[in-house]
């Protein structure tokens, strides 16, 4: 290793800044919830729209999905009691 790199108990150090290995698995955040990238903004939604948005978010967290397919969205809608007439 060069003089700029030092092997320490906490990992590598480059210059004066410690190297942070972000690939290591981190424990879940406080409360066991997944860290969300975007805030939940349901402002301006109707009650039914808010219920749908919350159900979709819950589905995504429960199934560890960032995006849902059309069929998954349909299942969420049907789980709320909606049906084609």
Biopython code that builds the backbone (N, CA, C, O; Angstrom):
import numpy as np
from Bio.PDB.StructureBuilder import StructureBuilder

atoms = [
    (1, "UNK", "N", (0.837, -1.177, 0.000)),
    (1, "UNK", "CA", (0.000, 0.000, 0.000)),
    (1, "UNK", "C", (0.881, 1.238, 0.000)),
    (1, "UNK", "O", (1.983, 1.242, 0.548)),
    (2, "UNK", "N", (0.379, 2.267, -0.614)),
    (2, "UNK", "CA", (1.130, 3.514, -0.632)),
    (2, "UNK", "C", (0.976, 4.221, 0.704)),
    (2, "UNK", "O", (0.204, 3.777, 1.554)),
    (3, "UNK", "N", (1.686, 5.293, 0.895)),
    (3, "UNK", "CA", (1.580, 6.040, 2.140)),
    (3, "UNK", "C", (0.225, 6.723, 2.265)),
    (3, "UNK", "O", (-0.166, 7.109, 3.367)),
    (4, "UNK", "N", (-0.513, 6.884, 1.139)),
    (4, "UNK", "CA", (-1.840, 7.503, 1.181)),
    (4, "UNK", "C", (-2.898, 6.517, 1.655)),
    (4, "UNK", "O", (-3.953, 6.931, 2.135)),
    (5, "UNK", "N", (-2.630, 5.201, 1.527)),
    (5, "UNK", "CA", (-3.591, 4.190, 1.931)),
    (5, "UNK", "C", (-3.073, 3.483, 3.172)),
    (5, "UNK", "O", (-1.926, 3.038, 3.196)),
    (6, "UNK", "N", (-3.892, 3.375, 4.189)),
    (6, "UNK", "CA", (-3.510, 2.676, 5.396)),
    (6, "UNK", "C", (-4.596, 1.670, 5.732)),
    (6, "UNK", "O", (-5.784, 1.969, 5.612)),
    (7, "UNK", "N", (-4.200, 0.498, 6.145)),
    (7, "UNK", "CA", (-5.167, -0.500, 6.559)),
    (7, "UNK", "C", (-5.436, -0.301, 8.039)),
    (7, "UNK", "O", (-4.527, -0.452, 8.856)),
    (8, "UNK", "N", (-6.651, 0.030, 8.394)),
    (8, "UNK", "CA", (-7.014, 0.234, 9.791)),
    (8, "UNK", "C", (-8.099, -0.760, 10.162)),
    (8, "UNK", "O", (-8.614, -1.468, 9.297)),
    (9, "UNK", "N", (-8.448, -0.820, 11.423)),
    (9, "UNK", "CA", (-9.487, -1.751, 11.859)),
    (9, "UNK", "C", (-10.848, -1.377, 11.303)),
    (9, "UNK", "O", (-11.717, -2.240, 11.178)),
    (10, "UNK", "N", (-11.055, -0.113, 10.966)),
    (10, "UNK", "CA", (-12.347, 0.292, 10.428)),
    (10, "UNK", "C", (-12.363, 0.292, 8.918)),
    (10, "UNK", "O", (-13.376, 0.666, 8.327)),
    (11, "UNK", "N", (-11.297, -0.106, 8.272)),
    (11, "UNK", "CA", (-11.260, -0.133, 6.818)),
    (11, "UNK", "C", (-10.068, 0.644, 6.290)),
    (11, "UNK", "O", (-9.097, 0.877, 7.010)),
    (12, "UNK", "N", (-10.146, 1.035, 5.059)),
    (12, "UNK", "CA", (-9.064, 1.771, 4.432)),
    (12, "UNK", "C", (-9.205, 3.257, 4.699)),
    (12, "UNK", "O", (-10.308, 3.771, 4.881)),
    (13, "UNK", "N", (-8.074, 3.936, 4.719)),
    (13, "UNK", "CA", (-8.065, 5.383, 4.849)),
    (13, "UNK", "C", (-7.331, 5.946, 3.659)),
    (13, "UNK", "O", (-6.212, 5.525, 3.365)),
    (14, "UNK", "N", (-7.929, 6.874, 2.982)),
    (14, "UNK", "CA", (-7.319, 7.543, 1.850)),
    (14, "UNK", "C", (-7.032, 8.972, 2.263)),
    (14, "UNK", "O", (-7.952, 9.769, 2.442)),
    (15, "UNK", "N", (-5.762, 9.296, 2.413)),
    (15, "UNK", "CA", (-5.407, 10.617, 2.927)),
    (15, "UNK", "C", (-5.891, 10.706, 4.356)),
    (15, "UNK", "O", (-5.569, 9.845, 5.175)),
    (16, "UNK", "N", (-6.658, 11.732, 4.668)),
    (16, "UNK", "CA", (-7.194, 11.908, 6.021)),
    (16, "UNK", "C", (-8.627, 11.408, 6.159)),
    (16, "UNK", "O", (-9.158, 11.331, 7.267)),
    (17, "UNK", "N", (-9.256, 11.067, 5.027)),
    (17, "UNK", "CA", (-10.662, 10.658, 5.068)),
    (17, "UNK", "C", (-10.767, 9.135, 5.091)),
    (17, "UNK", "O", (-10.151, 8.459, 4.267)),
    (18, "UNK", "N", (-11.547, 8.588, 6.034)),
    (18, "UNK", "CA", (-11.725, 7.129, 6.064)),
    (18, "UNK", "C", (-12.613, 6.679, 4.900)),
    (18, "UNK", "O", (-13.541, 7.383, 4.500)),
    (19, "UNK", "N", (-12.314, 5.513, 4.377)),
    (19, "UNK", "CA", (-13.109, 4.933, 3.296)),
    (19, "UNK", "C", (-14.335, 4.271, 3.911)),
    (19, "UNK", "O", (-14.216, 3.471, 4.839)),
    (20, "UNK", "N", (-15.500, 4.602, 3.397)),
    (20, "UNK", "CA", (-16.746, 4.019, 3.890)),
    (20, "UNK", "C", (-17.252, 3.041, 2.844)),
    (20, "UNK", "O", (-17.588, 3.434, 1.727)),
    (21, "UNK", "N", (-17.305, 1.769, 3.206)),
    (21, "UNK", "CA", (-17.788, 0.747, 2.290)),
    (21, "UNK", "C", (-19.303, 0.694, 2.388)),
    (21, "UNK", "O", (-19.848, 0.114, 3.327)),
    (22, "UNK", "N", (-19.984, 1.298, 1.421)),
    (22, "UNK", "CA", (-21.440, 1.385, 1.445)),
    (22, "UNK", "C", (-22.103, 0.101, 0.947)),
    (22, "UNK", "O", (-23.328, -0.016, 0.984)),
    (23, "UNK", "N", (-21.300, -0.867, 0.481)),
    (23, "UNK", "CA", (-21.867, -2.119, -0.009)),
    (23, "UNK", "C", (-22.232, -3.050, 1.118)),
    (23, "UNK", "O", (-23.000, -3.989, 0.911)),
    (24, "UNK", "N", (-21.705, -2.819, 2.306)),
    (24, "UNK", "CA", (-21.990, -3.695, 3.427)),
    (24, "UNK", "C", (-23.456, -3.577, 3.804)),
    (24, "UNK", "O", (-24.038, -2.492, 3.781)),
    (25, "UNK", "N", (-24.036, -4.708, 4.149)),
    (25, "UNK", "CA", (-25.444, -4.715, 4.545)),
    (25, "UNK", "C", (-25.599, -3.923, 5.829)),
    (25, "UNK", "O", (-24.888, -4.151, 6.807)),
    (26, "UNK", "N", (-26.529, -2.997, 5.812)),
    (26, "UNK", "CA", (-26.814, -2.202, 7.001)),
    (26, "UNK", "C", (-28.088, -2.718, 7.635)),
    (26, "UNK", "O", (-28.968, -3.249, 6.959)),
    (27, "UNK", "N", (-28.170, -2.554, 8.926)),
    (27, "UNK", "CA", (-29.405, -2.947, 9.591)),
    (27, "UNK", "C", (-30.493, -1.957, 9.218)),
    (27, "UNK", "O", (-30.223, -0.830, 8.802)),
    (28, "UNK", "N", (-31.717, -2.401, 9.377)),
    (28, "UNK", "CA", (-32.863, -1.543, 9.074)),
    (28, "UNK", "C", (-32.815, -0.317, 9.971)),
    (28, "UNK", "O", (-32.191, -0.344, 11.032)),
    (29, "UNK", "N", (-33.460, 0.738, 9.555)),
    (29, "UNK", "CA", (-33.480, 1.966, 10.332)),
    (29, "UNK", "C", (-34.294, 1.760, 11.597)),
    (29, "UNK", "O", (-34.937, 0.724, 11.765)),
    (30, "UNK", "N", (-34.269, 2.732, 12.475)),
    (30, "UNK", "CA", (-34.989, 2.656, 13.739)),
    (30, "UNK", "C", (-36.455, 2.370, 13.449)),
    (30, "UNK", "O", (-37.055, 2.971, 12.557)),
    (31, "UNK", "N", (-37.014, 1.456, 14.205)),
    (31, "UNK", "CA", (-38.413, 1.092, 14.009)),
    (31, "UNK", "C", (-38.587, -0.048, 13.024)),
    (31, "UNK", "O", (-39.704, -0.531, 12.837)),
    (32, "UNK", "N", (-37.498, -0.495, 12.380)),
    (32, "UNK", "CA", (-37.565, -1.610, 11.457)),
    (32, "UNK", "C", (-38.129, -1.257, 10.103)),
    (32, "UNK", "O", (-38.360, -2.144, 9.282)),
    (33, "UNK", "N", (-38.358, 0.028, 9.848)),
    (33, "UNK", "CA", (-38.915, 0.415, 8.564)),
    (33, "UNK", "C", (-37.810, 0.657, 7.557)),
    (33, "UNK", "O", (-36.695, 1.039, 7.912)),
    (34, "UNK", "N", (-38.135, 0.430, 6.311)),
    (34, "UNK", "CA", (-37.204, 0.680, 5.222)),
    (34, "UNK", "C", (-37.061, 2.183, 5.033)),
    (34, "UNK", "O", (-38.037, 2.926, 5.134)),
    (35, "UNK", "N", (-35.830, 2.630, 4.756)),
    (35, "UNK", "CA", (-35.623, 4.046, 4.486)),
    (35, "UNK", "C", (-36.241, 4.392, 3.144)),
    (35, "UNK", "O", (-35.986, 3.710, 2.151)),
    (36, "UNK", "N", (-37.039, 5.425, 3.101)),
    (36, "UNK", "CA", (-37.717, 5.815, 1.881)),
    (36, "UNK", "C", (-36.929, 6.916, 1.183)),
    (36, "UNK", "O", (-36.423, 7.836, 1.826)),
    (37, "UNK", "N", (-36.832, 6.813, -0.124)),
    (37, "UNK", "CA", (-36.102, 7.809, -0.890)),
    (37, "UNK", "C", (-36.905, 9.095, -1.038)),
    (37, "UNK", "O", (-36.336, 10.186, -1.028)),
    (38, "UNK", "N", (-38.192, 8.976, -1.170)),
    (38, "UNK", "CA", (-39.052, 10.138, -1.376)),
    (38, "UNK", "C", (-40.041, 10.232, -0.227)),
    (38, "UNK", "O", (-40.474, 9.220, 0.323)),
    (39, "UNK", "N", (-40.388, 11.447, 0.124)),
    (39, "UNK", "CA", (-41.378, 11.644, 1.171)),
    (39, "UNK", "C", (-42.756, 11.277, 0.662)),
    (39, "UNK", "O", (-43.022, 11.318, -0.539)),
    (40, "UNK", "N", (-43.619, 10.922, 1.581)),
    (40, "UNK", "CA", (-44.992, 10.602, 1.205)),
    (40, "UNK", "C", (-45.786, 11.895, 1.154)),
    (40, "UNK", "O", (-46.078, 12.491, 2.191)),
    (41, "UNK", "N", (-46.127, 12.318, -0.025)),
    (41, "UNK", "CA", (-46.906, 13.541, -0.172)),
    (41, "UNK", "C", (-48.259, 13.184, -0.769)),
    (41, "UNK", "O", (-48.395, 12.965, -1.973)),
    (42, "UNK", "N", (-49.252, 13.131, 0.106)),
    (42, "UNK", "CA", (-50.594, 12.811, -0.348)),
    (42, "UNK", "C", (-51.460, 14.064, -0.343)),
    (42, "UNK", "O", (-52.687, 13.981, -0.399)),
    (43, "UNK", "N", (-50.821, 15.215, -0.277)),
    (43, "UNK", "CA", (-51.568, 16.475, -0.277)),
    (43, "UNK", "C", (-52.384, 16.585, -1.560)),
    (43, "UNK", "O", (-51.897, 16.292, -2.653)),
    (44, "UNK", "N", (-53.596, 16.999, -1.408)),
    (44, "UNK", "CA", (-54.446, 17.212, -2.571)),
    (44, "UNK", "C", (-55.159, 15.970, -3.074)),
    (44, "UNK", "O", (-55.940, 16.051, -4.022)),
    (45, "UNK", "N", (-54.907, 14.827, -2.459)),
    (45, "UNK", "CA", (-55.601, 13.614, -2.886)),
    (45, "UNK", "C", (-56.934, 13.494, -2.164)),
    (45, "UNK", "O", (-57.088, 13.949, -1.030)),
    (46, "UNK", "N", (-57.884, 12.880, -2.833)),
    (46, "UNK", "CA", (-59.153, 12.569, -2.184)),
    (46, "UNK", "C", (-58.905, 11.467, -1.158)),
    (46, "UNK", "O", (-57.825, 10.876, -1.124)),
    (47, "UNK", "N", (-59.886, 11.198, -0.340)),
    (47, "UNK", "CA", (-59.743, 10.117, 0.650)),
    (47, "UNK", "C", (-59.475, 8.780, -0.034)),
    (47, "UNK", "O", (-58.637, 8.001, 0.420)),
    (48, "UNK", "N", (-60.192, 8.518, -1.131)),
    (48, "UNK", "CA", (-59.993, 7.263, -1.862)),
    (48, "UNK", "C", (-58.612, 7.228, -2.514)),
    (48, "UNK", "O", (-57.960, 6.184, -2.537)),
    (49, "UNK", "N", (-58.173, 8.353, -3.037)),
    (49, "UNK", "CA", (-56.839, 8.426, -3.646)),
    (49, "UNK", "C", (-55.736, 8.210, -2.627)),
    (49, "UNK", "O", (-54.741, 7.543, -2.913)),
    (50, "UNK", "N", (-55.909, 8.775, -1.432)),
    (50, "UNK", "CA", (-54.931, 8.587, -0.351)),
    (50, "UNK", "C", (-54.901, 7.129, 0.082)),
    (50, "UNK", "O", (-53.830, 6.572, 0.321)),
    (51, "UNK", "N", (-56.077, 6.506, 0.184)),
    (51, "UNK", "CA", (-56.151, 5.094, 0.568)),
    (51, "UNK", "C", (-55.414, 4.222, -0.450)),
    (51, "UNK", "O", (-54.679, 3.310, -0.074)),
    (52, "UNK", "N", (-55.613, 4.505, -1.736)),
    (52, "UNK", "CA", (-54.928, 3.750, -2.786)),
    (52, "UNK", "C", (-53.419, 3.964, -2.722)),
    (52, "UNK", "O", (-52.655, 3.003, -2.812)),
    (53, "UNK", "N", (-52.984, 5.210, -2.570)),
    (53, "UNK", "CA", (-51.549, 5.504, -2.506)),
    (53, "UNK", "C", (-50.897, 4.808, -1.317)),
    (53, "UNK", "O", (-49.800, 4.263, -1.443)),
    (54, "UNK", "N", (-51.561, 4.821, -0.167)),
    (54, "UNK", "CA", (-51.017, 4.152, 1.014)),
    (54, "UNK", "C", (-50.973, 2.639, 0.819)),
    (54, "UNK", "O", (-50.028, 1.986, 1.262)),
    (55, "UNK", "N", (-51.986, 2.076, 0.161)),
    (55, "UNK", "CA", (-52.008, 0.634, -0.099)),
    (55, "UNK", "C", (-50.886, 0.242, -1.057)),
    (55, "UNK", "O", (-50.256, -0.802, -0.883)),
    (56, "UNK", "N", (-50.634, 1.072, -2.065)),
    (56, "UNK", "CA", (-49.545, 0.795, -3.008)),
    (56, "UNK", "C", (-48.205, 0.878, -2.296)),
    (56, "UNK", "O", (-47.347, 0.018, -2.490)),
    (57, "UNK", "N", (-48.017, 1.910, -1.469)),
    (57, "UNK", "CA", (-46.764, 2.039, -0.717)),
    (57, "UNK", "C", (-46.558, 0.854, 0.215)),
    (57, "UNK", "O", (-45.448, 0.332, 0.319)),
    (58, "UNK", "N", (-47.616, 0.427, 0.891)),
    (58, "UNK", "CA", (-47.510, -0.729, 1.794)),
    (58, "UNK", "C", (-47.135, -1.985, 1.011)),
    (58, "UNK", "O", (-46.311, -2.779, 1.466)),
    (59, "UNK", "N", (-47.736, -2.163, -0.162)),
    (59, "UNK", "CA", (-47.407, -3.318, -1.005)),
    (59, "UNK", "C", (-45.931, -3.293, -1.398)),
    (59, "UNK", "O", (-45.247, -4.314, -1.341)),
    (60, "UNK", "N", (-45.451, -2.120, -1.795)),
    (60, "UNK", "CA", (-44.063, -1.996, -2.241)),
    (60, "UNK", "C", (-43.090, -2.287, -1.099)),
    (60, "UNK", "O", (-42.069, -2.940, -1.314)),
    (61, "UNK", "N", (-43.388, -1.818, 0.096)),
    (61, "UNK", "CA", (-42.511, -2.080, 1.241)),
    (61, "UNK", "C", (-42.564, -3.556, 1.614)),
    (61, "UNK", "O", (-41.528, -4.181, 1.841)),
    (62, "UNK", "N", (-43.773, -4.113, 1.678)),
    (62, "UNK", "CA", (-43.955, -5.514, 2.079)),
    (62, "UNK", "C", (-43.258, -6.467, 1.105)),
    (62, "UNK", "O", (-42.703, -7.486, 1.517)),
    (63, "UNK", "N", (-43.290, -6.131, -0.179)),
    (63, "UNK", "CA", (-42.721, -7.010, -1.197)),
    (63, "UNK", "C", (-41.362, -6.539, -1.705)),
    (63, "UNK", "O", (-40.831, -7.076, -2.677)),
    (64, "UNK", "N", (-40.804, -5.526, -1.036)),
    (64, "UNK", "CA", (-39.477, -4.989, -1.367)),
    (64, "UNK", "C", (-39.390, -4.638, -2.852)),
    (64, "UNK", "O", (-38.457, -5.047, -3.544)),
    (65, "UNK", "N", (-40.361, -3.887, -3.325)),
    (65, "UNK", "CA", (-40.428, -3.488, -4.723)),
    (65, "UNK", "C", (-40.345, -1.979, -4.819)),
    (65, "UNK", "O", (-41.015, -1.274, -4.064)),
    (66, "UNK", "N", (-39.545, -1.478, -5.724)),
    (66, "UNK", "CA", (-39.494, -0.046, -5.964)),
    (66, "UNK", "C", (-40.631, 0.370, -6.899)),
    (66, "UNK", "O", (-41.242, 1.424, -6.726)),
    (67, "UNK", "N", (-40.894, -0.463, -7.872)),
    (67, "UNK", "CA", (-41.958, -0.203, -8.839)),
    (67, "UNK", "C", (-42.879, -1.416, -8.871)),
    (67, "UNK", "O", (-42.451, -2.535, -8.588)),
    (68, "UNK", "N", (-44.133, -1.193, -9.215)),
    (68, "UNK", "CA", (-45.076, -2.301, -9.319)),
    (68, "UNK", "C", (-45.501, -2.462, -10.773)),
    (68, "UNK", "O", (-45.548, -1.495, -11.532)),
    (69, "UNK", "N", (-45.809, -3.693, -11.145)),
    (69, "UNK", "CA", (-46.307, -3.962, -12.488)),
    (69, "UNK", "C", (-47.799, -3.642, -12.531)),
    (69, "UNK", "O", (-48.425, -3.406, -11.497)),
    (70, "UNK", "N", (-48.346, -3.636, -13.710)),
    (70, "UNK", "CA", (-49.774, -3.375, -13.865)),
    (70, "UNK", "C", (-50.592, -4.442, -13.144)),
    (70, "UNK", "O", (-51.594, -4.120, -12.504)),
    (71, "UNK", "N", (-50.184, -5.695, -13.238)),
    (71, "UNK", "CA", (-50.918, -6.768, -12.548)),
    (71, "UNK", "C", (-50.833, -6.611, -11.031)),
    (71, "UNK", "O", (-51.809, -6.876, -10.329)),
    (72, "UNK", "N", (-49.682, -6.184, -10.522)),
    (72, "UNK", "CA", (-49.556, -5.950, -9.082)),
    (72, "UNK", "C", (-50.457, -4.791, -8.646)),
    (72, "UNK", "O", (-51.089, -4.852, -7.591)),
    (73, "UNK", "N", (-50.510, -3.752, -9.452)),
    (73, "UNK", "CA", (-51.388, -2.617, -9.155)),
    (73, "UNK", "C", (-52.848, -3.072, -9.133)),
    (73, "UNK", "O", (-53.619, -2.663, -8.265)),
    (74, "UNK", "N", (-53.218, -3.915, -10.088)),
    (74, "UNK", "CA", (-54.578, -4.447, -10.127)),
    (74, "UNK", "C", (-54.892, -5.234, -8.856)),
    (74, "UNK", "O", (-55.982, -5.101, -8.300)),
    (75, "UNK", "N", (-53.940, -6.057, -8.390)),
    (75, "UNK", "CA", (-54.160, -6.827, -7.158)),
    (75, "UNK", "C", (-54.355, -5.898, -5.956)),
    (75, "UNK", "O", (-55.193, -6.164, -5.095)),
    (76, "UNK", "N", (-53.582, -4.811, -5.900)),
    (76, "UNK", "CA", (-53.737, -3.862, -4.791)),
    (76, "UNK", "C", (-55.119, -3.227, -4.846)),
    (76, "UNK", "O", (-55.790, -3.111, -3.821)),
    (77, "UNK", "N", (-55.543, -2.820, -6.025)),
    (77, "UNK", "CA", (-56.861, -2.198, -6.187)),
    (77, "UNK", "C", (-57.960, -3.180, -5.793)),
    (77, "UNK", "O", (-58.910, -2.813, -5.102)),
    (78, "UNK", "N", (-57.824, -4.430, -6.237)),
    (78, "UNK", "CA", (-58.833, -5.439, -5.885)),
    (78, "UNK", "C", (-58.827, -5.727, -4.386)),
    (78, "UNK", "O", (-59.874, -6.006, -3.803)),
    (79, "UNK", "N", (-57.654, -5.660, -3.763)),
    (79, "UNK", "CA", (-57.582, -5.909, -2.315)),
    (79, "UNK", "C", (-58.321, -4.834, -1.522)),
    (79, "UNK", "O", (-58.708, -5.055, -0.375)),
    (80, "UNK", "N", (-58.513, -3.668, -2.143)),
    (80, "UNK", "CA", (-59.271, -2.590, -1.487)),
    (80, "UNK", "C", (-60.772, -2.745, -1.708)),
    (80, "UNK", "O", (-61.561, -1.965, -1.175)),
    (81, "UNK", "N", (-61.173, -3.755, -2.499)),
    (81, "UNK", "CA", (-62.578, -4.036, -2.710)),
    (81, "UNK", "C", (-63.138, -3.562, -4.048)),
    (81, "UNK", "O", (-64.329, -3.724, -4.315)),
    (82, "UNK", "N", (-62.296, -2.986, -4.878)),
    (82, "UNK", "CA", (-62.771, -2.528, -6.184)),
    (82, "UNK", "C", (-62.893, -3.720, -7.137)),
    (82, "UNK", "O", (-62.067, -4.632, -7.110)),
    (83, "UNK", "N", (-63.916, -3.702, -7.966)),
    (83, "UNK", "CA", (-64.139, -4.774, -8.936)),
    (83, "UNK", "C", (-64.733, -4.188, -10.206)),
    (83, "UNK", "O", (-65.459, -3.194, -10.165)),
    (84, "UNK", "N", (-64.424, -4.802, -11.313)),
    (84, "UNK", "CA", (-64.982, -4.390, -12.598)),
    (84, "UNK", "C", (-66.446, -4.813, -12.660)),
    (84, "UNK", "O", (-66.785, -5.951, -12.337)),
    (85, "UNK", "N", (-67.304, -3.895, -13.074)),
    (85, "UNK", "CA", (-68.731, -4.238, -13.144)),
    (85, "UNK", "C", (-69.203, -4.244, -14.576)),
    (85, "UNK", "O", (-70.375, -4.511, -14.838)),
]
sb = StructureBuilder()
sb.init_structure("model")
sb.init_model(0)
sb.init_chain("A")
sb.init_seg("    ")
for serial, (resi, resn, name, xyz) in enumerate(atoms, 1):
    if name == "N":
        sb.init_residue(resn, " ", resi, " ")
    sb.init_atom(name, np.array(xyz, "f"), 0.0, 1.0, " ", f" {name:<3s}", serial, name[0])
structure = sb.get_structure()
